[in-house]
Structure formats: C-alpha cells, structure tokens
Amino acid sequence: MKKRLLALGLSSVMLLCACGSNDTQAQYLKDVKADKYVAVGEYKGLTVQMTAEEPAVTEEEVEYSIQYILEGRATAVEVTDRAVQNGDITNIDYEGKMDGVAFEGGTAQGYDLTIGSGQFIPGFEEGMIGMEIGETRDMEVTFPDPYLNNPDMSGKPAIFTVTVNSISVLELPELTDEFVAGLGTEECSTVEEFRQYMSDSILEEKQLAYEEEKEAMALDQIMQTSEFKKDMPEGMITRLKDGLMNNVGNYASMYGMSLPDYVAAVYGGTAETYDTTLTNLSVEMAKQYMVMQVIAEKEGLIVSDEELETKIAEEATAYGYETADAYKEAIDVEAYREYLMMEKVLDFLRDNTGVAAE
C-alpha cells in the first residue's frame, strides 16, 4: 500500500483490520447516499496559502544526510592513551548511594555510556571528563526535580562511585566508491551517484510533505464551505470509532500509557472525557468521508470492483500472502475500497488547487 498521510489526519489504513467488516451494524459509504448528508462546497479551482516553500534541496542537507549514514556505520575503536573526553564511549561500573545506602536501579557493571549524550542525570557525565582508564571517582550529583523515572528521588542528592573500564571513539568509514557499492543501493555505485541519490530522496520527501499540506488545506477549505444536512449515520460513526480506538490503543501500549491518558495527551481533552474525544473525532472523520465520496461521484473517481481486486492482488504479493483471498481475510475489504477512493480524491484536489505564497 502506498505510504501516504491522508488529509483526514488519520489514515483510513487503520481500518483495514477493524472489526467492522464482521459487524452487521457497521455502515460504509456504499450503504448511504452521501449527497443526502452533505452539500459539498466549491472544490475545484481553489487557492491555498502555504506555509512551506516550493521544495528544494540544499548542499548542507545532502551533507547532513550523508553524515548520518556514515555515523550509522561507524565502528568503535578503543583508546588507551588518554583520559575521558566529551563524545567518548565509556564502559563503566557504577554504584549510586543516598545517605550511604545503595538504591535500587543505581548500580551496574560494564555499562556503555556516551559522554555528552544526556542519558544520565545532570552532573554525572560531566563529572567523568578527565577520568583515566581504571580510575575510580566519587561524584556528588542531585536528581532533577521533578524526576519522572522515580518521583521519590526528585531533588535529592546522591553519590555515585564510578570506575572507567575502557574508552572508545566512533570511527566513521570513508566515503568512497567502494563504500557506496557496499550499501547495496541499485540506484548508485559511485560517490557522485550517491550524492545525487540522496538529493533526490530528500527532494521526494519534501515534495510529499508539501503535497500533503496542500491537500489538507484544500480539504479543510472544502469542509468549511460544505453544508451538512443531517447527522452522520451512527453505524458509520461506530465503525470509525472502533477502528480509531484499535489504532490509538496500539500506540498507547507502545508508549506504555493507558488509552485515556494517551488520547488526552495527543488529541486534547482529559483522560476522563477520552471517549467523548474519540466520538467527536469519529464524527469529523465521517463528515470528511462523506465529502470525499460526493466529490468522487461527481468526478468519476469511484473504485471499481476490478480495480479493487487488482490492488488487493498487488498488496497480497507485496506483503507475502500466498493468495489474494488470504489477504482479504486479513483486511476490511470495503474499508480498503474507501481508502483507495480517498487517495484518488486527494490526488484530484492536489492537481486542481493553486498555491499563493503567504
């Protein structure tokens, strides 16, 4: 599936595995007459004011990207003839104590710490600068206030006994034709080709972001000028909300947060009102679906059964499914049809919307 941020704010891709496909109460665009719900405002010949400039790539951006790739393939080389400096990778043993008593989580052996990374509390890494290999030093530090990792330690002093076992530095590979060939990128095998490839890649990313902003602004303008004749169908709101909750719930788990707290942090409101927040989001999504369905019908952008089957077959192959039918079992096919339709509408809006510089 083409990776693209829909102007909806949340890609309908999240609905591909929604339970709605097996819910007899779920409603899809095929089940309603969208023009009964909305009179769409003007959607052709729009002009939007963009905050972003027409995409271009600077030499500095190319060099920064190349440097990033080189750093990702750097190797650690041990240093034995000097003391710790900022930027060094140190292997250390340490023990932290408060009032002479070691505290939980404050002791480790053979820990790799990059000086200046900010990984440890203020004063710890700075206090190691100048230490020799094999040297042991007591460092007096104070935990930040607040200290989110352990609120009980907030603002409290501690002493860390630190021993430096070794010092290493990262050594970057040299940018040569041989290095480029080793990257395994089919588009380039020389340094010159690699620089052009990086420039093209950066431009493509910028162009995508530019187009996404343009599409989003155009759709927002259409939403503001459209007249909604009646409330969105409950079955559609429920379906979208189920998919939204599933998607948001996965992100909440990823960040170790509860669903209510994550919704409040990302979408606003409070943890106590998270359900209302998700309902309101689902209503707005349903309105956007309706608007784009009307545009699709007017401009002949509806996804045919043949086109849908072709796309599904392509997806099945790309994702390693044995058959297209096996892939169908894993997705919400009708939601996927809606996604493809919205992709078409957004392409249409992009091609039919002008830009005026702010």
C-alpha positions in Angstrom: 0.0 0.0 0.0 1.3 3.4 -0.9 2.6 5.1 2.3 0.9 8.4 2.4 -0.5 10.6 5.2 -4.1 11.3 4.3 -5.5 14.8 4.9 -8.0 13.1 7.2 -5.4 13.4 9.9 -5.7 9.6 10.5 -5.2 7.3 7.5 -8.1 5.0 6.9 -5.5 2.3 6.6 -6.0 1.9 10.3 -9.5 0.5 9.5 -8.2 -2.4 7.3 -8.2 -4.7 10.2 -11.2 -3.2 12.0 -13.9 -5.4 13.4 -16.4 -3.5 11.3 -16.0 -6.0 8.4 -17.8 -8.6 10.5 -20.3 -6.3 12.2 -23.7 -6.3 10.6 -24.4 -2.9 12.1 -21.4 -1.2 10.5 -22.1 1.2 7.8 -19.9 2.0 4.8 -20.1 4.7 2.2 -21.7 2.1 -0.1 -24.6 1.8 2.3 -25.6 5.5 2.2 -26.2 8.3 -0.3 -23.5 10.8 0.6 -25.2 13.7 -1.1 -28.2 13.3 1.2 -25.9 14.2 4.1 -23.8 17.0 2.7 -23.9 19.7 0.0 -20.3 20.0 -0.9 -18.8 23.4 -1.3 -16.6 24.5 -4.2 -13.8 22.1 -4.6 -12.2 23.0 -8.0 -10.1 26.0 -8.7 -9.2 26.5 -5.1 -6.2 28.5 -3.9 -4.5 27.9 -0.6 -1.8 29.8 1.2 1.1 27.5 2.0 3.4 27.9 5.0 6.0 25.7 3.2 8.0 26.9 0.3 8.3 25.1 -3.0 10.5 22.1 -2.2 14.3 22.5 -2.9 17.4 20.8 -1.5 20.5 22.5 -0.2 24.0 21.1 -0.3 24.0 21.3 3.6 21.0 18.9 3.7 22.7 16.5 1.4 25.9 16.5 3.5 23.9 16.1 6.7 22.1 13.1 5.4 25.4 11.5 4.2 27.0 12.2 7.5 24.0 10.5 9.2 24.5 7.4 7.1 28.3 7.3 7.8 27.7 7.6 11.5 25.2 4.7 11.3 28.0 2.5 10.0 30.8 3.8 12.3 32.8 1.3 14.3 34.0 1.7 17.9 37.8 1.9 18.2 39.3 1.6 21.7 41.5 4.4 23.0 44.2 3.7 25.6 46.5 6.7 25.8 44.3 9.5 27.2 41.6 10.4 29.7 37.8 10.6 29.0 36.7 13.4 26.7 33.3 14.6 25.7 31.8 12.4 23.0 33.7 9.3 24.1 32.0 5.9 24.6 33.0 4.8 28.0 32.5 1.4 29.6 31.9 1.9 33.3 30.9 0.3 36.6 28.9 2.5 39.0 27.1 2.4 42.3 24.7 5.1 43.5 24.0 5.8 47.2 21.7 8.0 49.2 22.7 8.6 52.8 25.3 5.9 52.4 22.8 3.3 51.2 22.7 1.9 47.7 19.4 2.4 46.0 17.5 0.2 43.5 18.4 0.8 39.9 21.5 2.8 40.8 24.2 0.1 40.2 25.6 -1.5 37.1 28.7 -3.2 35.7 30.1 -3.0 32.2 27.7 -0.2 31.2 28.4 1.6 27.9 27.8 5.4 28.3 28.5 8.0 25.6 29.7 11.2 27.4 27.5 14.2 26.4 24.5 12.1 25.4 22.5 13.3 28.4 21.5 9.8 29.2 22.3 10.2 32.9 21.2 12.9 35.3 23.0 16.3 35.1 26.5 16.3 36.6 27.2 12.6 36.1 28.6 12.6 32.6 30.3 16.0 33.1 31.9 14.6 36.2 33.6 11.8 34.2 35.5 14.1 31.9 39.2 13.7 32.7 39.0 10.3 34.3 41.7 7.8 33.3 41.1 4.2 32.4 41.0 2.2 35.7 40.3 5.3 37.7 37.5 5.3 40.4 35.8 8.6 41.3 33.0 9.6 43.7 30.6 12.1 42.1 28.1 14.2 44.1 25.0 14.8 42.0 21.4 15.9 42.6 18.4 14.3 40.9 16.2 16.6 38.9 13.0 18.0 40.4 10.7 16.5 39.2 12.4 13.2 38.4 9.7 11.3 36.4 11.6 8.0 36.4 11.3 7.9 40.2 9.4 10.8 41.8 10.6 9.8 45.3 14.2 10.8 44.2 13.2 14.2 42.9 15.6 16.9 44.1 17.6 14.5 46.3 21.4 14.4 46.5 23.3 11.2 45.7 26.9 10.0 45.4 27.9 7.8 42.5 31.1 5.7 42.7 32.2 5.3 39.1 35.1 3.2 37.6 36.2 3.6 34.0 36.9 0.3 32.4 37.6 1.4 28.9 37.3 4.4 26.4 36.3 4.1 22.8 35.6 6.5 20.0 33.5 6.1 16.9 35.4 5.9 13.6 33.4 6.8 10.5 34.0 5.0 7.3 35.5 7.0 4.4 33.0 7.9 1.7 34.4 6.1 -1.3 33.0 4.3 -4.4 33.7 1.0 -2.6 31.6 2.1 0.5 28.8 3.2 -1.8 28.8 -0.1 -3.6 28.6 -1.9 -0.3 25.4 -0.1 0.6 23.6 -2.3 -1.9 21.6 0.5 -3.4 20.7 -0.3 -7.0 20.4 3.3 -8.0 24.1 4.2 -7.3 27.5 2.7 -7.1 29.8 5.8 -7.0 30.1 8.7 -4.7 28.8 11.1 -7.3 25.7 8.9 -7.9 25.2 8.5 -4.2 25.1 12.3 -3.6 22.6 12.7 -6.4 20.6 9.8 -5.0 20.5 11.4 -1.5 19.5 14.8 -3.1 16.7 13.1 -5.0 15.5 11.3 -1.9 15.4 14.4 0.2 13.5 16.3 -2.5 11.0 13.5 -2.8 10.3 13.6 1.0 9.9 17.4 0.9 7.7 17.2 -2.1 5.5 14.6 -0.4 5.2 16.8 2.7 4.4 19.8 0.5 1.7 18.0 -1.3 0.2 16.6 1.9 -0.1 20.1 3.3 -1.6 21.4 0.1 -4.2 18.5 0.1 -5.0 19.0 3.8 -5.5 22.7 3.4 -7.7 22.2 0.3 -9.9 19.6 2.1 -10.2 21.9 5.1 -11.3 24.7 2.9 -13.9 22.4 1.3 -15.1 21.2 4.7 -15.7 24.8 5.9 -17.8 25.7 2.8 -19.8 22.5 2.8 -23.3 22.3 4.3 -24.1 19.2 6.4 -27.8 18.4 6.1 -28.2 15.9 8.9 -26.2 14.0 11.5 -23.8 11.3 10.3 -25.1 7.7 10.4 -24.5 6.1 13.8 -23.3 2.8 12.1 -20.5 4.7 10.3 -19.5 6.6 13.4 -19.3 3.4 15.4 -17.2 1.7 12.7 -14.8 4.6 12.5 -14.6 4.9 16.3 -13.9 1.1 16.7 -11.0 1.4 14.2 -9.8 4.6 15.8 -9.8 3.0 19.3 -7.9 0.0 18.0 -5.3 2.1 16.3 -4.9 4.6 19.2 -4.8 1.7 21.7 -1.9 0.2 19.9 0.0 3.5 20.1 -0.9 3.8 23.8 0.6 0.4 24.5 3.7 1.2 22.6 4.3 4.2 24.8 3.3 2.4 28.0 0.3 4.6 28.5 -3.4 3.9 29.2 -5.8 4.7 26.4 -7.5 7.6 28.2 -4.1 9.2 29.1 -2.8 8.8 25.5 -6.0 10.3 24.0 -5.8 13.3 26.3 -2.1 13.8 25.5 -2.4 13.6 21.8 -5.9 14.7 20.9 -6.8 17.0 23.8 -9.5 16.9 26.5 -8.9 15.0 29.6 -8.5 11.3 30.4 -12.0 11.3 31.9 -13.5 12.6 28.6 -11.4 10.4 26.3 -14.5 8.5 25.0 -16.2 11.8 24.0 -13.0 13.0 22.3 -12.8 9.8 20.2 -16.5 10.1 19.3 -16.1 13.7 18.2 -13.1 12.7 16.1 -15.1 9.9 14.5 -17.9 12.3 13.6 -15.4 14.6 11.9 -13.9 11.7 10.0 -17.3 10.6 8.9 -18.0 14.1 7.6 -14.7 14.0 5.6 -15.6 10.6 4.2 -19.0 11.9 3.0 -17.5 15.0 1.4 -14.9 13.0 -0.5 -17.5 10.4 -1.5 -19.6 13.2 -3.1 -16.5 14.6 -4.9 -15.6 11.1 -6.1 -19.1 10.5 -7.5 -19.1 13.9 -9.3 -15.6 13.4 -10.8 -15.8 9.7 -11.6 -13.3 8.7 -9.0 -15.2 5.7 -7.6 -13.1 2.5 -7.2 -14.4 -0.3 -9.4 -14.5 -3.9 -8.4 -11.9 -4.7 -11.0 -9.6 -2.0 -9.7 -10.1 -3.1 -6.1 -9.3 -6.8 -7.0 -6.1 -5.6 -8.8 -5.0 -3.6 -5.9 -5.6 -6.4 -3.4 -3.7 -8.8 -5.6 -0.7 -6.4 -5.7 -0.9 -5.9 -1.9 -1.1 -9.7 -1.3 2.1 -10.2 -3.3 3.9 -7.3 -1.7 3.1 -8.5 1.8 3.9 -12.1 1.2 0.4 -13.6 1.3 0.0 -16.9 -0.6 -3.2 -15.7 -2.3 -5.3 -12.6 -2.7 -8.1 -14.4 -0.8 -5.8 -14.9 2.1 -5.1 -11.2 2.2 -8.8 -10.4 2.0 -9.3 -12.4 5.2 -6.8 -10.2 7.0 -8.3 -6.8 5.9 -11.6 -5.0 5.9 -12.1 -5.0 2.1 -14.8 -2.3 2.0 -12.7 0.0 4.2 -9.8 -0.6 1.8 -12.1 0.5 -1.1 -12.9 3.7 0.7 -9.2 4.3 1.3 -8.4 3.9 -2.4 -11.2 6.3 -3.2 -9.9 8.9 -0.8 -6.4 8.6 -2.4 -8.0 9.4 -5.7 -9.8 12.4 -4.4 -6.8 13.8 -2.7 -4.8 13.4 -5.9 -7.6 15.3 -7.7 -7.5 18.1 -5.1 -3.8 18.4 -5.3 -3.9 18.7 -9.1 -6.8 21.2 -9.0 -5.6 23.5 -6.2 -3.4 26.5 -6.7 -0.9 27.9 -4.2 -0.5 31.5 -3.1 2.6 32.4 -1.1 1.9 33.9 2.3 
